Amino acid sequence: MGVFMPCNVVVEENEQGKVEVTIVDPYNAMNAFNNEALTLIAKEVQQKLQNVMKGL
């Protein structure tokens, strides 16, 4: 589980010189553990990360 949270965020420059940001979806990653409490937290984190991506 520690490999999945905190969430992985990758920032890289592609061959065209543009910056790309990739974020691992915490909800999908944590859903595999079948733990309702953990899934609820992951859903909250997912929403926060989506807000960050919208701001980029």
Phi and psi restraints in degrees (value plus and minus 20) as a CYANA .aco file:
   2 GLY   PHI     -81.0   -41.0
   2 GLY   PSI     -42.5    -2.5
   3 VAL   PHI     -91.4   -51.4
   3 VAL   PSI     -50.2   -10.2
   4 PHE   PHI    -108.2   -68.2
   4 PHE   PSI     -52.1   -12.1
   5 MET   PHI    -143.1  -103.1
   5 MET   PSI     109.3   149.3
   6 PRO   PHI     -89.2   -49.2
   6 PRO   PSI     141.7   181.7
   7 CYS   PHI     -87.8   -47.8
   7 CYS   PSI     122.5   162.5
   8 ASN   PHI    -101.4   -61.4
   8 ASN   PSI     107.1   147.1
   9 VAL   PHI    -144.0  -104.0
   9 VAL   PSI     105.7   145.7
  10 VAL   PHI    -136.5   -96.5
  10 VAL   PSI     107.4   147.4
  11 VAL   PHI    -139.3   -99.3
  11 VAL   PSI     102.6   142.6
  12 GLU   PHI    -165.4  -125.4
  12 GLU   PSI     136.7   176.7
  13 GLU   PHI    -118.9   -78.9
  13 GLU   PSI     108.3   148.3
  14 ASN   PHI    -105.7   -65.7
  14 ASN   PSI    -199.8  -159.8
  15 GLU   PHI     -83.2   -43.2
  15 GLU   PSI     -44.7    -4.7
  16 GLN   PHI    -106.0   -66.0
  16 GLN   PSI     -18.8    21.2
  17 GLY   PHI      65.7   105.7
  17 GLY   PSI     -12.8    27.2
  18 LYS   PHI    -111.8   -71.8
  18 LYS   PSI     127.5   167.5
  19 VAL   PHI    -108.8   -68.8
  19 VAL   PSI     112.5   152.5
  20 GLU   PHI    -137.7   -97.7
  20 GLU   PSI     117.1   157.1
  21 VAL   PHI    -138.7   -98.7
  21 VAL   PSI     108.1   148.1
  22 THR   PHI    -143.8  -103.8
  22 THR   PSI     112.5   152.5
  23 ILE   PHI    -146.2  -106.2
  23 ILE   PSI     110.0   150.0
  24 VAL   PHI     -91.7   -51.7
  24 VAL   PSI     112.4   152.4
  25 ASP   PHI     -92.9   -52.9
  25 ASP   PSI      91.0   131.0
  26 PRO   PHI     -86.1   -46.1
  26 PRO   PSI     -51.4   -11.4
  27 TYR   PHI     -83.9   -43.9
  27 TYR   PSI     -68.4   -28.4
  28 ASN   PHI     -85.7   -45.7
  28 ASN   PSI     -57.3   -17.3
  29 ALA   PHI     -87.3   -47.3
  29 ALA   PSI     -63.1   -23.1
  30 MET   PHI    -100.5   -60.5
  30 MET   PSI     -42.8    -2.8
  31 ASN   PHI     -80.8   -40.8
  31 ASN   PSI     -45.5    -5.5
  32 ALA   PHI     -87.2   -47.2
  32 ALA   PSI     -38.4     1.6
  33 PHE   PHI    -106.2   -66.2
  33 PHE   PSI     -26.7    13.3
  34 ASN   PHI      31.7    71.7
  34 ASN   PSI      25.4    65.4
  35 ASN   PHI    -143.3  -103.3
  35 ASN   PSI      89.2   129.2
  36 GLU   PHI     -80.4   -40.4
  36 GLU   PSI     -61.9   -21.9
  37 ALA   PHI     -83.2   -43.2
  37 ALA   PSI     -62.7   -22.7
  38 LEU   PHI     -86.9   -46.9
  38 LEU   PSI     -59.0   -19.0
  39 THR   PHI     -83.8   -43.8
  39 THR   PSI     -59.0   -19.0
  40 LEU   PHI     -84.1   -44.1
  40 LEU   PSI     -61.8   -21.8
  41 ILE   PHI     -85.0   -45.0
  41 ILE   PSI     -62.8   -22.8
  42 ALA   PHI     -82.6   -42.6
  42 ALA   PSI     -56.0   -16.0
  43 LYS   PHI     -84.2   -44.2
  43 LYS   PSI     -60.7   -20.7
  44 GLU   PHI     -85.1   -45.1
  44 GLU   PSI     -63.1   -23.1
  45 VAL   PHI     -84.1   -44.1
  45 VAL   PSI     -60.2   -20.2
  46 GLN   PHI     -77.5   -37.5
  46 GLN   PSI     -65.5   -25.5
  47 GLN   PHI     -83.7   -43.7
  47 GLN   PSI     -59.8   -19.8
  48 LYS   PHI     -86.4   -46.4
  48 LYS   PSI     -61.2   -21.2
  49 LEU   PHI     -87.3   -47.3
  49 LEU   PSI     -55.6   -15.6
  50 GLN   PHI     -82.9   -42.9
  50 GLN   PSI     -58.6   -18.6
  51 ASN   PHI     -84.1   -44.1
  51 ASN   PSI     -58.4   -18.4
  52 VAL   PHI     -83.2   -43.2
  52 VAL   PSI     -65.9   -25.9
  53 MET   PHI     -82.7   -42.7
  53 MET   PSI     -56.4   -16.4
  54 LYS   PHI     -84.7   -44.7
  54 LYS   PSI     -49.7    -9.7
  55 GLY   PHI    -101.8   -61.8
  55 GLY   PSI     -26.2    13.8
